[in-house]
Amino acid sequence: MLEGFFNLFYPKRCRICGNFSKSILCLNCKDSFSIIEPPICKRCGKPCNIEVNVCRDCRNRFKFSTARSLGFYEGALKNAIHEFKYRNGRGLAKIFAGLMAGIIDDFEDVDLITYVPLSRKKQLKRGYNQAHLLAGEIAKKTGLICDSILIRVNEEMDQTKLSPEQRRRNVRRAFIFDEKKNISGKSLLLIDDVFTTGSTVDECSKVLYAKGAKKVSVLTIARVCNI
């Protein structure tokens, strides 16, 4: 009743198109997301003409076991991610998690969910880590445990302004393991917002494998179309 009363006087608007909506993301905008469909590369999740186990772009390149993304980083989905990351759109975490939960079936025997950490400076400035919020909501949807395992130790440059090679150098040795944790023999699902070149999640995966992880899979909201 209280929610209905509040919505009567302060009706919600979609964070993307601005139209009145029952949710912070209207059905029209949600339905316009460019969802990734098969065929894909079974390793990195990139769309392909035919399904392949490993595509030429990820062969001998990534340490993680498997990567999947909900959709392409374009249009309404890109705008929604920007709202989520940069305009305090925390409520979008639950919506994204609901859309992504079904993809978990693509991963085998996930023991634990974790996420890509932000640097302390960036998290203080933004007020939250969007990957952490998303991982927490996915954990609720799946019944799995979400835990903070990695620590970001450098104040890296903004990845969006860098070339692919600069991105790889920028995140090199950017993460360390929280030595209070034990992941030996566990299969982990690593959550982030956007898969661009894969450099960030790959660097995280290297650290996790070095500390005994059995398998590291990656799940993001979106991936850049031409990568």
C-alpha positions as CSV (number, residue, x, y, z in Angstrom):
1,M,0.0,0.0,0.0
2,L,2.8,2.4,0.9
3,E,4.6,1.7,-2.4
4,G,1.3,2.3,-4.3
5,F,0.7,5.5,-2.5
6,F,4.3,6.7,-3.2
7,N,4.0,5.8,-6.9
8,L,0.7,7.7,-7.2
9,F,2.4,11.0,-6.3
10,Y,5.9,10.2,-7.5
11,P,5.4,7.9,-10.5
12,K,8.5,6.2,-11.8
13,R,10.1,7.1,-15.1
14,C,12.3,4.8,-17.2
15,R,16.0,5.7,-16.8
16,I,16.5,5.3,-20.5
17,C,13.6,6.9,-22.4
18,G,12.1,9.0,-19.6
19,N,8.6,7.6,-20.1
20,F,6.4,6.7,-17.1
21,S,6.9,3.1,-16.2
22,K,6.1,0.6,-13.5
23,S,9.9,0.0,-13.2
24,I,13.0,2.1,-13.6
25,L,13.4,0.4,-16.9
26,C,10.4,0.2,-19.2
27,L,9.5,-2.9,-21.2
28,N,10.1,-1.2,-24.5
29,C,13.6,-0.3,-23.6
30,K,14.3,-3.7,-22.1
31,D,12.9,-5.4,-25.2
32,S,15.2,-3.3,-27.4
33,F,18.3,-4.7,-25.8
34,S,20.6,-6.4,-28.4
35,I,20.7,-9.8,-26.9
36,I,23.5,-12.2,-28.0
37,E,22.2,-15.4,-29.5
38,P,23.9,-18.5,-30.8
39,P,26.0,-19.4,-32.7
40,I,28.9,-18.2,-30.5
41,C,32.4,-19.2,-29.6
42,K,31.9,-21.5,-26.7
43,R,35.1,-20.2,-25.0
44,C,34.9,-16.4,-25.2
45,G,31.2,-15.9,-26.1
46,K,31.8,-14.0,-29.3
47,P,29.1,-14.4,-31.9
48,C,30.3,-16.5,-34.9
49,N,28.9,-17.7,-38.2
50,I,28.9,-21.2,-36.8
51,E,29.4,-22.5,-33.2
52,V,33.1,-23.2,-32.4
53,N,34.9,-24.4,-29.3
54,V,37.6,-21.7,-29.7
55,C,37.6,-18.8,-32.1
56,R,40.7,-17.3,-33.7
57,D,40.4,-14.2,-31.5
58,C,40.6,-16.1,-28.2
59,R,42.9,-18.9,-29.2
60,N,46.0,-18.9,-26.9
61,R,45.0,-15.6,-25.5
62,F,42.8,-15.8,-22.4
63,K,43.3,-17.6,-19.1
64,F,39.7,-17.8,-18.1
65,S,37.7,-20.9,-19.0
66,T,34.6,-19.5,-20.4
67,A,33.0,-16.0,-21.0
68,R,29.4,-15.0,-21.7
69,S,27.6,-11.7,-22.0
70,L,23.9,-10.9,-22.0
71,G,24.0,-8.6,-25.0
72,F,25.9,-6.1,-27.2
73,Y,27.3,-2.9,-25.8
74,E,25.1,-0.6,-28.0
75,G,21.7,1.2,-28.0
76,A,19.4,0.9,-25.0
77,L,21.7,-1.6,-23.3
78,K,24.7,0.7,-23.5
79,N,22.6,3.6,-22.2
80,A,21.3,1.4,-19.3
81,I,24.9,0.4,-18.3
82,H,25.9,4.1,-18.3
83,E,23.0,4.9,-16.0
84,F,24.0,2.0,-13.8
85,K,27.7,3.0,-13.6
86,Y,27.8,6.7,-13.7
87,R,24.4,8.1,-12.7
88,N,23.6,6.2,-9.5
89,G,21.4,3.7,-11.2
90,R,21.9,1.1,-8.5
91,G,18.4,-0.3,-8.9
92,L,19.3,-1.5,-12.4
93,A,21.5,-4.2,-10.8
94,K,18.4,-6.3,-9.9
95,I,17.0,-6.0,-13.5
96,F,20.3,-6.9,-15.1
97,A,20.7,-9.9,-12.7
98,G,17.2,-11.2,-13.6
99,L,18.1,-11.1,-17.3
100,M,21.5,-12.7,-16.7
101,A,20.6,-15.4,-14.3
102,G,19.5,-17.8,-17.1
103,I,23.0,-17.7,-18.6
104,I,24.4,-19.3,-15.4
105,D,23.2,-22.6,-16.9
106,D,26.1,-22.3,-19.5
107,F,28.6,-22.7,-16.7
108,E,29.3,-25.9,-14.9
109,D,29.6,-26.4,-11.2
110,V,30.0,-22.8,-10.0
111,D,30.9,-22.8,-6.3
112,L,31.3,-19.1,-5.7
113,I,30.6,-15.7,-7.3
114,T,33.0,-12.9,-7.2
115,Y,33.6,-9.6,-9.1
116,V,36.1,-7.2,-10.5
117,P,37.0,-4.7,-7.8
118,L,37.4,-0.9,-8.3
119,S,40.3,1.0,-7.0
120,R,39.7,2.7,-3.6
121,K,39.8,6.1,-5.2
122,K,37.3,5.3,-7.9
123,Q,34.9,3.6,-5.5
124,L,34.9,6.5,-3.1
125,K,34.2,8.9,-6.0
126,R,31.4,6.8,-7.4
127,G,30.0,5.6,-4.1
128,Y,29.7,2.0,-5.1
129,N,31.1,-0.8,-7.3
130,Q,28.6,-1.7,-9.9
131,A,30.2,-5.1,-10.5
132,H,29.8,-5.9,-6.7
133,L,26.1,-4.8,-6.8
134,L,25.5,-7.0,-9.8
135,A,27.3,-10.0,-8.4
136,G,25.3,-9.7,-5.2
137,E,22.0,-9.7,-7.1
138,I,23.0,-12.6,-9.2
139,A,23.9,-14.5,-6.0
140,K,20.4,-13.9,-4.7
141,K,18.9,-15.2,-7.9
142,T,21.0,-18.3,-8.0
143,G,21.4,-19.1,-4.3
144,L,25.1,-19.0,-4.7
145,I,27.5,-17.1,-2.3
146,C,29.1,-13.9,-3.4
147,D,32.5,-13.0,-1.9
148,S,35.1,-10.3,-2.3
149,I,38.3,-12.1,-3.2
150,L,40.4,-9.6,-5.2
151,I,41.8,-6.2,-4.3
152,R,42.7,-3.5,-6.9
153,V,46.1,-2.1,-6.0
154,N,46.7,0.6,-8.6
155,E,45.0,3.8,-9.6
156,E,44.7,2.8,-13.3
157,M,43.8,5.1,-16.2
158,D,40.3,5.0,-17.5
159,Q,40.2,1.9,-19.7
160,T,37.6,3.5,-22.1
161,K,40.3,5.9,-23.3
162,L,42.9,3.3,-24.2
163,S,43.8,1.1,-27.1
164,P,43.6,-2.7,-26.8
165,E,47.3,-3.0,-26.1
166,Q,47.2,-0.1,-23.6
167,R,44.3,-1.8,-21.8
168,R,46.4,-4.9,-21.4
169,R,49.4,-3.0,-20.0
170,N,47.1,-0.8,-17.8
171,V,45.7,-3.8,-15.8
172,R,48.9,-5.8,-15.6
173,R,49.5,-6.6,-12.0
174,A,46.6,-4.4,-11.0
175,F,45.0,-7.0,-8.8
176,I,46.1,-9.0,-5.8
177,F,44.4,-11.8,-3.9
178,D,42.9,-11.3,-0.4
179,E,45.0,-13.8,1.5
180,K,42.3,-14.3,4.1
181,K,40.3,-16.2,1.5
182,N,40.6,-19.8,0.3
183,I,39.6,-20.7,-3.2
184,S,41.6,-23.8,-3.7
185,G,39.8,-26.3,-5.9
186,K,36.8,-24.0,-6.4
187,S,35.0,-23.0,-9.6
188,L,34.5,-19.3,-9.6
189,L,32.1,-17.0,-11.6
190,L,33.7,-13.6,-12.1
191,I,31.3,-10.7,-12.7
192,D,31.9,-7.4,-14.5
193,D,29.8,-4.9,-16.5
194,V,31.4,-4.8,-20.0
195,F,33.7,-7.2,-21.8
196,T,35.7,-5.0,-24.2
197,T,39.1,-6.6,-24.9
198,G,38.8,-9.1,-22.0
199,S,42.1,-7.7,-20.5
200,T,40.6,-6.9,-17.1
201,V,38.8,-10.2,-16.5
202,D,41.8,-12.1,-17.9
203,E,44.2,-10.4,-15.4
204,C,41.8,-11.2,-12.6
205,S,41.6,-14.8,-13.8
206,K,45.4,-15.1,-13.7
207,V,45.5,-14.1,-10.1
208,L,42.6,-16.5,-9.2
209,Y,44.2,-19.5,-10.9
210,A,47.6,-18.7,-9.2
211,K,45.8,-19.0,-5.9
212,G,44.3,-22.4,-6.6
213,A,41.0,-21.8,-8.4
214,K,39.9,-24.9,-10.3
215,K,38.0,-22.9,-13.0
216,V,37.3,-19.2,-13.6
217,S,34.3,-18.3,-15.8
218,V,33.3,-14.8,-16.7
219,L,29.8,-13.2,-17.0
220,T,29.2,-9.6,-18.1
221,I,26.2,-7.5,-18.9
222,A,27.5,-6.7,-22.4
223,R,30.4,-7.1,-24.8
224,V,31.7,-4.7,-27.3
225,C,30.5,-5.7,-30.8
226,N,33.8,-5.6,-32.7
227,I,36.0,-7.5,-30.2
